[in-house]
Amino acid sequence: MAEVTKDMRIGDILAINELIAPFLMQNGMGCVYCPASQEESLEEACEVHGIDPDALAEDLNDVIREYAEAQKEAEAGGKTD
């Protein structure tokens, strides 16, 4: 599982999981799909929007972790022995 850091580019972060873009947008970063934002680091984007990059990276990692756990549970529930 990928770990989000504040030094990562927005484009790379968005590629990790389909839940990331809506999460970022709900947290004040409505321009995540803007071509210019794709090359910005999470820290640079947070600076523009007045958001704490460390807290946002931690929250993103929580979302990714919860999604991965839900996927594992769903896969385990669908298996038959």
Secondary structure, 3 states (H helix, E strand, C coil): CCCCCCCCEHHHHHCCCCCHHHHHHHCCCCCCCCHHHHHCEHHHHHHHHCCCHHHHHHHHHHHHHHHHHHHHHHHHHCCCC
